[in-house]
């Protein structure tokens, strides 16, 4: 089993064919782990993550159920399934099976169960951000304009308050912006602002900001050459499925942009596991699906392997499913006509084995058993084989809170991401513009007051002079005081109001209240 070019998956034993392995040089050709709840998908994911790490390949995976943290701790003879593990290892002739722990780095978008994960609004981009907020086409158009104008004017969009300030600016300059870029409707801006408020209530404000995640901190190995296993805490994140899906898609896009072309390396530079894959594609617009397909198709040449984990192969769009060369199918249940259709689809994705019916095997496999087909020489898929998945070396199930805290404290990135940074960006620059405009308005107002005071004084002197002349028998003609006309322009008034509102937290709340009336239809 000790072959540096292979990842041992499982196999052999009475009634089964030869052991099944994944060739490392084909591991970046993507894969699929599918099966009904409770059939062993999580264990398959765990043993693959362990094996990639042992081969020096970094791994990124999401922990949806909260039970993958055990990878950071060695299994032991005290575990209740110890005897079953040893029996399975003997049955499949896994002679060098032993317990061991692996280098794990915990991450959490909310900063509670791992190092905080942040990105900036600019890095997320208008497409994914629009998907996250479920914007209409018109609203997405406004979002694109906001990003474009911000880039043109050097206004960095780092967090949600930057984006909110930018949208306010667009609304106040609606006529000029619409002439150059197309219609910027205030109704659309108001709708986007409301969606931003929903995002904040879901905790997304903690995700947008700095220091932004440097993916190089994930694509790393230990001094001993093991690949780091990056586990994203997703149990709470799953309550906001669009945030979960959008974050994972963003990370994949970032990897695609930052990594150089490497062709066909001897082993992947990184392996990425998408758990609950259906969340990536449910109700996704075609433009986004096209982007995911493009990235999945091309990122292979960057040395990245992408593995989708889901209950059913039908959860993955056909164009993407066709690119998944390494497949591990656990049991499916076929209780309804829809289930029967999905079962037929799952069976059809494999290269048929004449020794058994693939369709029947999918329904009668036990827990910890899977149909396996991986890429062989020249990238051809192997004939599907019934396989007993090997037992994990690390602990099966979660570690304690205290053990997790100790791993986080001793992490190679400890202290780098914990403290949030709020540098000058669009919010501060637009506030400064508003402050400058308000200061200029006050200067003009002060000069006008001074001029009016001078006129008032001159009028008083003129009246005194006329009064003196009347007593001297002079003319009785009087001088009428002239009053200056002072009226703030709409822009000046807004500048003063905007500056006052942005100055305090209460003012920020007021902005949201003002938007409710300001951006209604004229």
Secondary structure, DSSP 4 states (H G I P E B T S, - for coil): ---TTEEEEEE-STT--S-EEEEGGGGGG-EEEE--TTSSHHHHHHHHHHHHHHTT-EEEEEESSS--GGGGSB--TTSTTHHHHHHHHHHTT-TT-------EEEEETTSSSSEE--B-HHHHHHHHHHHHTT--HHHHHHHHHHHHHHHHTT----SHHHHHHHHHHHHHTHHHHHHHHS---HHHHHHHHHHHHHHHHTTGGGTBSBSPP-GGGTS-B-TTSPBPEEEEE-TTGGGGHHHHHHHHHHHHHHHHHHSPP--S-SS-SEEEEEESTHHHHTT--HHHHHHHHHHHHHGGGGTEEEEEEES-GGGS-HHHHTT--EEEE------SHHHHHHHHHHHHTS---TTS-HHHHHHH--TTEEEEE-B-GGGPBPPPEEEEEPPPSB-SSPPPHHHHHHHHHTSTTTTTSSS-B--S-HHHHHHHHHHHHHHHHHHHHHHHHHHHHHHHHHHHHHHHHHHHHHHTT------PPP-------HHHHHHHHHHHHHTSHHHHHHHHHHHHHHTS--
